[in-house]
Amino acid sequence: MTCEAARRNRLGAVIASFLSVMLGPASVVLIFMQDNLRITVPFVLGLLLFMPLGVILHELGHLLVARLVGLEIGGITLGSGKLVARIRIGDVPVRIHIAPFSGMVYLGAKTFTAFRTRLWLTVLAGPMTNLLLVVGMAVGWRDLLPVLGNELILLWMVVNLILLMAALVPHRGVQGAQPYQSDGLMLWGIPRKRDAELAVYRGAAPMIRAYFLFLDHDYPRSLAASEQCLERMPESPFARIIVSANRCRMGDYAGAIAVLDPLKSLETLDALSRALVRNNTAYALVMSAGRGVTPSLEDAERLSGEAFAAYPCLLNIRNTRALVLALVGRASEALELLSYKNYKSAEVLERSYREGARALALGRLGKTEDAQKHAREAMRLDPLIAPVLELAGANV
């Protein structure tokens, strides 16, 4: 699948989920109520709010039971599409997206005593929350009727029944580029998984927490979480990749290269992990120039080229490739890479590196005024981009 096709498919999934969750409950209510249905402002507001509210309560069900049975929680995502908010529930990072019609709780465990049972109960808690909300509304129907009316009561019950069925039907899917299994599929599979398959949960929570904290630019805490994951799962390539990314952001380029060294000769790595190892190594080699170390631009050019050939749509890989090209005298090619249209929907970090790479490339082409403009924009987006701008020289 091409990068563009992947983005179109994600957009299509968001649109499809929006239409299904908005029109589905409304159509069921229309069928049941028929001539007695009144399309009022409260009904429209209920149609807009009940599905996100049902999703939030579903995920809180997972969260509360996970706490009760002693599981770790790495993070929570609500919705899909553009990120609109970051919050914390205690020490748990929560990311809220623009279409809040789905959710995911990332679980892990320090100890594996009765782990299958604890995990199974935690997974069951989400759909059971929706079932209890339906039962509770049915029991309290007569008392709530004067307050909410038949339409809103039925709409709330329909929404939660849809969430219950969607969770329990066994299926796989992708949310925010992350593959997932439905609650029903997990409930079926957990008792049948081998111990080796469950071992990934040992480092899952700190790994996800490290990833979320990295996206939130909290690099010291992200580094601590990723090193905790690496301590628990020293064989995990992703843990080393996140550690290296944090060390790069904190200026420890030698440490970033060192933590990736054990992965360079592993042919068993998947294609994405290989690309990220090469990308992070290339970036650390280039940035070492600012620490009085003569960088191996030949190695950086080779590694960034291999990473970019494998994953040209990953913007962090594209940014590193552009930096390297600018430094090896191919600034025009670097600027061409940075005109990629998918930057419009990029995270702030990715856009700041794009502006920094642009400033470097324009400076190498002698366009000092334009380079300074992009350098100012890079600093506005993320002041930690300064080491990249130092590569461009004093004029930028």
ABEGO torsion letter per residue (X at the ends): XBAAAAAAAAAAAAAAAAAAAAAAAAAAAAAAAEAABBBBAAAAAAAAAAAAAAAAAAAAAAAAAAAAAGBBBAEBBBEBEBBABBBBBEABBBBBBABBABBBBBBBBABABGAAAAAAAAAAAAAAAAAAAAAAAAAAAAAAAAAAEAAAAAAAAAAAAAAAAAAABBBBBBBGGBBBBBAAAAAAAAAABBAAAAAAAAAAAAAAAAAAAAAAGBAAAAAAAAAAAAAABAABAAAAAAAAAAAAAAGBAAAAAAAAAAAAABAABBAAAAAAAAAAAAAAAAAAAAAGBBBBAAAAAAAAAAAAAABAABAAAAAAAAAAAAAAGBAAAAAAAAABAAAAABBAAAAAAAAAAAAAAAAAAGBAAAAAAAAAAAAAABAAAAAAAAAAEAAX
